[in-house]
Amino acid sequence: MLSDALKNSIQASYRRFLADHEMKPRYGQKMMIAHVARTLGAIEVDEKGERVNENHLCVIEAGTGTGKTMAYLLSAIPIAQSHSKSLVISTATVALQEQLLNKDLPEVARLLGESVNYVLAKGRGRYFCISQAEKLLDSQNQTGQIALYEDEIEHSIDPSLLVFYQELLGKFAAGEWDGDRDSLAQEIEAANWAPLTSDHTRCTNRRCSNFSVCPFYKSRDSMDKADIVVANHDLVLADLSLGGGAILPEPANTVYIFDEAHHLSSKATGHFAYTMRVKGTQRWLKSSVKQLDAMLDECDNNAVLAQYVERMAPARQDIDIALDQLHSDLRIMLMDGVQRPASERFRFPKGVLPETMMHSAKDIASAAERWMLKAEQIVDVLKEALDGGVPEINRDVAERWYPRMGLLWMRAQSLYWLNKSYAVADPEGVAPTARWINLVDASDGVDFECRSSPVSAADTLQEHLWSSCFGAVLTSATMTALGHFNRVIHELGLPQDVLCERLPSPFNYPQAAVLSVPRMESDPGKPEEHTKEVISILNKGLASAAATLVLFSSWRQMFTVLEKLESTIRSKVLAQGDLTKNEIIRKHKEIINAEKPSIIFGLASFAEGVDLPGKYLTEVIITKLPFGVPDDPVDATMAEWIEQRGGNAFMEWTVPEASMRLTQATGRLLRTEQDSGRVILLDRRVVTRRYGRQLLDALPPFRREIS
């Protein structure tokens, strides 16, 4: 139970917050503070401080304007501190992280009147690796070229990029830059950043000659001293995949707050997806032989290393033979004697592969496992050499080859996991794995990209997160689908009896905004006719637009509409694809501030996480109900599984997902209690289809104008 002292402390902090902002208590915010406090406060512990009960989770949908961030901070921080536990706040967007770090956490620290240490945690890939940069520059001086991946064609680095790399290293050495990618004044493309960073398989940790000044480990030091860690969902999942506690605090000693929690399911399934290109893997295997020979040569043919390399050869040959067979099977199945099939993707129905493919995958996985174990042993020897435990291997040589062999080991792991996924059939009664083949262009023709992804990460999350964490709160403005929590409970593997609460927004929706569904002749099921009518409506309606966001469900429709807009309207449009999302929002605000009209054209990424209050957004136009892509392999496999179990995939999966997306999209309009405007839906299916009423009733209670 929550102690009276803790209860009084939380209430006093909330009163100070209200007084500082000259606000009256918000019903939704008060209720959220109470629900979080009740859930976390009811956690029972043994003499070691370990949780012993199971009612340690809650799910809260807090409507826009509730003030959910302050609610969970004011209640969760004191409770986590009272149990001497870390608080990890996980988000899906950088914007929310910045809000937490720059606004909410400093304010809460002041309100609580206690010392609260907080830090932003990022993955290794966001930090500059000095050793990698030095090796890259050295290799350029010697050879003039570099390969980011061994199976890719080597290419010369542009001289201007090389100068940029040297400048970055110089700025870091001079203390003018802290090595954090996000603190750079200019944007750097992912492909240009990749050679400058590292991962856990290539990092030599304390053995690195640059360890004392490493930006990543400096950030880890500050995280170890923090009460609160702000992270993103990907980092939390990466930590769990490494066993938990490898990057972030141990789950058993952590209270998690998952904000923007509606993203957690898709992030989790994506995290456990695998891929392999058949020809690309064969090229990589061939180049690995050269790498291993070069490594042995520089290590003076160390007997132990030579033994491991020798034992890798049969496994590599077995992989190559099995890949040849797999390539032949795929060519017969997909190409059928033609140069290229009509479809760029082939999905295996229900995720079930032909026996011949499963046999090839089993052979590859078996050989890859043998190859992978020897690669790991080589990495271990080089690690020992870095510690001085192998005198015959020069430390500088070991430091140079350790990350390269680490990358080799990591690639072998990826090869193993994909093929294990293909080799083993899904158990009966559990959600299947989606398996499919993409046809991709390669230097020598067409390559086959084998991919797999679980359709649900529920079991993984239940086993590695919910059952092991000290406590967790999942929240978002959109946690329900069609007004119910069933979907999120199922997708995330939460207990059936988990506490779920739906808190109302303080906005007066009927007074502030209108939801309009105009009369239309076309059906979105006929894309060309529908797009033609959308063009006509927008050419009329956008002529007088002031601050409008137009949301599309496909690039094709957006580009077609753009081409057919009147030139006077087109000149006011900021379209996704022309500029980055942040730059579009910045320019849009700049134009509105100049008292000129501005129109944003965007797809799904603009349907959430876009905060344009007041005059910056007075109209949202949704051109089509946001149903998922019909041929998405994961969704299609899930639909088959539902139908196989006697369900209705469209009503149980497709419509609820569309409901959540539609709620997110309409939520762009009202961001504060002073906002007003109009949402226009150019899709009559909410009126003409049986499921339409359910979609409308799940939306906020706008005043409706349906023709």
Residue pairs with C-beta under 8 A, 6 or more apart in sequence:
1 41
1 42
2 37
2 38
2 41
2 42
2 79
3 82
6 41
6 78
6 79
6 82
7 37
7 41
9 78
9 112
10 33
10 37
10 74
10 75
10 78
13 74
13 78
13 108
13 111
13 112
13 113
14 25
14 30
14 33
14 74
16 111
17 23
17 70
17 74
17 107
17 111
18 24
18 25
20 111
26 66
26 67
26 506
27 503
27 504
27 506
28 62
28 63
28 66
28 67
28 68
28 503
28 504
28 505
28 506
29 66
29 67
29 68
29 70
29 71
31 501
31 503
32 60
32 62
32 66
32 68
32 71
32 72
32 75
32 475
32 501
32 503
33 71
33 74
33 75
34 75
35 58
35 60
35 499
35 501
36 58
36 60
36 71
36 72
36 75
36 76
36 473
37 75
37 79
39 55
39 56
39 57
39 58
39 471
39 473
39 499
40 56
40 75
40 76
40 79
40 80
40 255
40 471
40 473
41 79
42 53
42 55
42 56
43 51
43 53
43 55
43 56
43 83
43 470
43 471
44 51
44 52
44 53
45 51
45 52
45 83
46 52
49 83
49 84
50 252
51 252
51 470
51 471
54 495
55 499
56 469
56 470
56 471
56 472
57 466
57 471
57 472
57 473
57 474
57 494
57 495
57 498
57 499
58 472
58 473
58 474
58 498
58 499
58 500
58 501
59 261
59 474
59 475
59 479
59 485
59 488
59 489
59 494
59 498
59 499
59 500
59 501
60 68
60 473
60 474
60 475
60 479
60 500
60 501
60 502
60 503
61 475
61 476
61 477
61 478
61 479
61 480
61 485
61 500
61 501
61 502
61 503
62 68
62 71
62 475
62 476
62 477
62 503
63 477
63 503
63 504
63 505
63 506
63 507
63 700
64 477
64 505
64 507
64 667
64 670
64 671
65 505
65 506
65 507
65 670
65 671
65 672
65 673
66 477
66 503
66 504
66 505
66 506
68 259
68 475
68 477
68 503
69 96
69 99
69 100
69 104
69 259
70 104
70 107
70 108
72 257
72 259
72 473
72 475
73 104
73 105
73 108
74 108
74 111
74 112
76 87
76 255
76 257
76 473
77 87
77 108
77 112
77 116
77 227
77 228
78 112
79 255
80 86
80 87
80 227
80 255
81 114
81 227
83 255
83 470
85 253
85 254
85 255
85 470
85 471
86 226
86 227
86 228
86 229
86 248
86 249
86 253
86 254
86 255
87 227
87 228
87 229
87 254
87 255
87 257
88 228
88 229
88 231
88 236
88 248
88 249
88 254
88 255
88 256
88 257
89 100
89 228
89 229
89 230
89 231
89 256
89 257
89 259
90 231
90 232
90 233
90 235
90 236
90 256
90 257
90 258
90 259
91 97
91 100
91 230
91 231
91 232
91 233
91 259
91 260
92 232
92 233
92 259
92 260
92 263
92 264
92 267
92 609
93 260
93 609
94 232
95 609
95 611
96 259
96 260
96 609
97 120
97 230
97 232
100 230
101 118
101 120
101 230
105 116
105 118
105 228
105 230
108 116
109 115
109 116
109 118
116 227
116 228
117 225
117 226
117 227
117 228
118 226
118 227
118 228
118 229
118 230
119 219
119 222
119 223
119 225
119 226
119 228
119 229
119 230
120 229
120 230
120 231
121 219
121 223
121 229
121 230
121 231
121 235
121 247
121 248
122 180
122 182
122 219
122 231
122 235
123 234
123 235
123 238
123 247
124 197
124 198
124 199
124 200
124 203
124 216
125 197
125 199
126 180
126 181
126 182
126 197
127 179
127 180
127 181
127 197
127 214
127 215
127 216
127 219
128 168
128 172
128 177
128 179
128 180
128 181
128 196
128 197
128 215
129 196
129 197
129 198
129 203
129 214
129 216
130 169
130 172
130 179
130 210
130 213
130 214
131 198
131 204
131 208
131 209
131 210
131 399
131 403
132 195
132 196
132 197
132 198
132 202
132 403
133 165
133 168
133 169
133 195
133 196
134 169
134 210
135 400
135 403
136 146
136 165
136 195
136 196
137 162
137 165
137 166
137 169
139 146
140 146
140 157
140 162
144 156
145 154
145 155
145 156
145 157
146 154
146 155
146 157
146 195
147 153
147 154
147 155
148 191
148 194
148 195
149 284
150 283
150 284
150 287
150 288
150 291
151 280
151 281
151 283
151 284
151 287
153 443
157 165
161 192
164 192
165 195
165 196
168 177
168 196
171 177
172 178
172 179
172 215
177 183
177 184
178 215
179 214
179 215
179 216
179 218
180 215
180 219
181 188
181 193
181 197
187 580
198 216
198 403
199 406
199 410
200 242
200 246
201 379
201 403
201 406
201 407
201 409
201 410
202 402
202 403
202 404
202 406
202 407
202 410
203 216
203 403
203 406
204 211
204 383
204 386
204 399
204 402
204 403
205 211
205 217
207 383
207 386
207 387
207 399
207 402
208 214
208 399
209 399
211 217
223 229
223 248
229 248
229 249
231 248
233 258
233 260
233 263
233 264
233 267
233 268
234 267
234 271
235 247
235 248
236 248
236 256
237 267
237 268
237 271
238 247
238 271
239 245
239 246
239 247
239 248
240 251
240 464
240 465
241 271
241 272
244 250
244 251
244 464
244 468
245 251
248 254
251 464
251 465
251 468
251 469
251 470
252 468
252 469
252 470
253 470
254 469
254 470
255 469
255 470
255 471
255 472
255 473
256 465
256 469
256 471
256 472
256 473
257 472
257 473
257 475
258 264
258 472
258 473
258 474
258 475
259 475
259 476
260 476
260 609
261 474
261 475
261 476
261 479
261 488
262 476
262 478
262 479
262 488
262 660
262 664
264 461
264 474
264 492
265 456
265 457
265 488
265 491
265 492
268 457
268 460
268 461
268 492
269 453
269 454
269 455
269 456
269 457
269 634
270 453
271 457
272 453
272 454
272 457
272 460
273 451
273 452
273 453
273 454
274 414
274 417
274 418
274 421
274 451
274 452
274 453
275 414
275 418
275 449
275 450
275 451
275 452
276 414
276 415
276 418
276 419
276 449
276 450
276 451
277 440
277 442
277 447
277 448
277 449
277 450
278 323
278 326
278 327
278 330
278 447
278 448
278 449
278 450
279 327
279 442
279 444
279 447
279 448
280 442
280 447
281 319
281 323
281 415
282 320
282 323
282 324
284 411
285 316
285 319
285 320
288 316
288 408
289 316
291 404
291 408
292 309
292 312
293 309
295 305
295 309
295 378
295 401
295 404
295 405
296 302
296 305
296 306
296 309
298 397
298 400
298 401
299 305
299 393
299 394
299 397
299 398
299 401
300 392
300 393
302 381
302 390
302 392
302 393
304 381
304 390
305 378
305 381
305 393
308 374
308 377
308 378
308 381
309 374
309 378
311 370
311 374
312 370
312 371
312 374
312 375
314 370
315 367
315 368
315 370
315 371
315 374
316 367
316 371
318 363
318 366
318 367
319 364
319 367
319 368
319 371
319 415
321 363
322 360
322 363
322 364
322 367
323 360
323 364
325 360
325 363
326 357
326 360
326 361
326 364
326 448
326 450
327 448
329 354
329 356
329 357
329 360
330 357
330 437
330 448
331 448
333 346
333 354
334 341
334 346
334 437
334 439
334 448
335 341
335 446
340 439
340 446
341 439
343 439
344 438
344 439
345 436
345 437
345 438
345 439
345 631
345 633
346 436
346 437
346 439
347 434
347 435
347 436
347 631
347 633
347 636
347 637
348 435
348 436
349 640
350 432
350 637
350 640
350 641
350 644
351 426
351 432
351 433
351 434
351 435
351 452
351 455
351 637
352 425
353 361
353 422
353 435
357 422
358 422
358 423
358 425
361 419
361 420
361 422
361 423
362 419
362 423
364 415
364 419
364 423
365 416
365 419
365 420
365 422
365 423
368 412
368 415
368 416
368 419
369 416
371 412
372 409
372 412
372 413
372 415
372 416
375 405
375 408
375 409
375 412
376 409
378 405
378 409
379 402
379 405
379 406
379 409
381 390
381 393
382 393
382 398
382 401
382 402
382 405
383 398
383 402
384 390
385 393
385 394
385 395
385 397
385 398
386 395
386 398
386 399
386 402
388 395
390 398
418 450
418 451
418 452
421 433
421 435
421 452
422 435
422 450
422 452
426 432
426 433
430 459
431 454
431 455
431 456
431 458
431 459
431 638
431 641
432 455
432 637
432 640
432 641
433 452
433 453
433 454
433 455
433 637
434 452
434 453
434 454
434 455
434 633
434 634
434 636
434 637
434 638
435 450
435 451
435 452
435 633
435 637
436 451
436 452
436 633
437 448
437 449
437 450
437 451
438 448
438 449
438 451
439 446
439 447
439 448
439 449
440 446
440 447
440 448
440 449
441 447
451 633
453 633
453 634
454 460
455 634
455 637
455 638
455 641
456 490
456 491
456 493
456 638
457 491
457 492
457 493
458 490
458 491
458 492
458 493
459 493
460 493
461 492
461 493
462 493
462 494
465 472
466 472
466 492
466 493
466 494
466 495
474 488
474 492
474 494
477 663
477 664
477 667
478 660
478 663
478 664
478 667
479 485
479 488
479 500
479 502
480 487
480 488
480 502
480 660
480 698
481 487
481 488
481 656
481 657
481 659
481 660
481 698
482 655
482 656
482 659
482 694
482 695
482 697
482 698
483 502
483 697
483 698
485 500
485 502
487 656
487 657
487 660
488 494
489 495
489 496
489 498
489 500
505 700
506 673
507 670
507 673
507 675
507 700
508 673
509 670
509 700
509 701
509 702
509 703
510 701
510 702
510 703
511 703
512 670
512 675
512 676
512 677
513 669
513 670
513 675
513 676
513 677
513 678
513 679
513 702
513 703
514 677
514 678
514 679
514 702
514 703
514 704
514 705
515 666
515 678
515 679
515 681
515 696
515 699
515 702
515 703
515 704
515 705
516 678
516 679
516 680
516 681
516 704
516 705
516 706
517 680
517 681
517 683
517 684
517 686
517 687
517 704
517 705
517 706
517 707
518 537
518 680
518 682
518 707
519 684
519 707
520 533
520 537
520 682
520 684
521 529
521 533
522 529
522 530
522 532
522 533
523 529
523 530
523 684
523 685
523 688
524 530
524 624
524 625
524 683
524 685
527 556
527 557
530 624
531 557
531 560
531 561
533 682
534 557
534 561
534 623
534 682
535 560
535 561
535 564
535 565
537 682
538 550
538 561
538 565
538 569
538 621
539 564
539 565
539 566
539 569
541 621
541 680
542 548
542 550
542 565
542 569
542 572
542 599
543 566
543 568
543 569
545 569
545 572
545 597
545 599
545 619
546 592
546 597
546 615
546 618
546 619
547 588
547 592
547 597
547 598
547 612
547 615
547 616
547 617
547 618
547 619
548 598
548 599
548 600
548 617
548 618
548 619
548 620
548 621
549 599
549 600
549 602
549 606
549 610
549 612
549 617
549 619
549 620
549 621
549 668
550 599
550 600
550 601
550 602
550 621
550 623
551 602
551 603
551 604
551 606
551 607
551 620
551 621
551 622
551 623
551 626
551 665
552 558
552 561
552 601
552 602
552 603
552 623
552 624
553 603
553 604
553 623
553 624
553 625
553 626
553 627
554 603
555 577
555 603
557 623
557 624
558 575
558 576
558 601
558 603
561 601
561 623
562 570
562 573
562 575
562 601
565 573
569 599
572 596
572 597
572 598
572 599
573 599
573 600
573 601
574 584
574 587
574 588
574 598
574 599
574 600
574 601
575 584
575 600
575 601
575 602
576 584
576 600
576 601
576 602
576 603
576 605
576 606
578 584
579 587
581 602
581 605
581 606
584 600
584 602
585 600
585 610
585 612
587 598
588 598
588 600
588 612
588 616
589 612
589 616
591 597
591 598
592 598
592 615
592 616
600 606
602 610
604 626
604 661
606 668
607 626
607 661
607 664
607 665
607 668
608 664
608 665
608 667
608 668
610 668
611 671
612 668
612 671
613 671
613 672
613 675
614 671
614 672
614 674
614 675
617 668
617 669
617 671
617 675
617 677
618 669
618 676
618 677
618 678
619 669
619 677
619 678
619 679
619 680
620 665
620 666
620 668
620 669
620 677
620 678
620 679
620 680
621 679
621 680
621 682
622 662
622 665
622 666
622 679
622 680
622 681
622 682
622 683
623 682
623 683
624 682
624 683
625 658
625 662
625 681
625 683
625 685
625 686
625 695
626 658
626 661
626 662
626 665
627 654
627 657
627 658
628 635
628 654
628 657
628 658
629 635
630 636
635 653
635 654
635 657
638 649
638 653
639 649
639 650
639 653
639 654
640 649
642 648
642 649
642 652
642 653
643 649
651 691
655 691
655 694
655 695
658 695
659 694
659 695
659 698
662 695
662 698
662 699
663 698
663 699
663 700
666 679
666 699
666 700
666 702
667 700
669 675
669 677
669 678
669 679
670 676
670 677
670 700
679 702
685 691
685 692
686 692
686 693
686 695
686 696
687 706
696 704
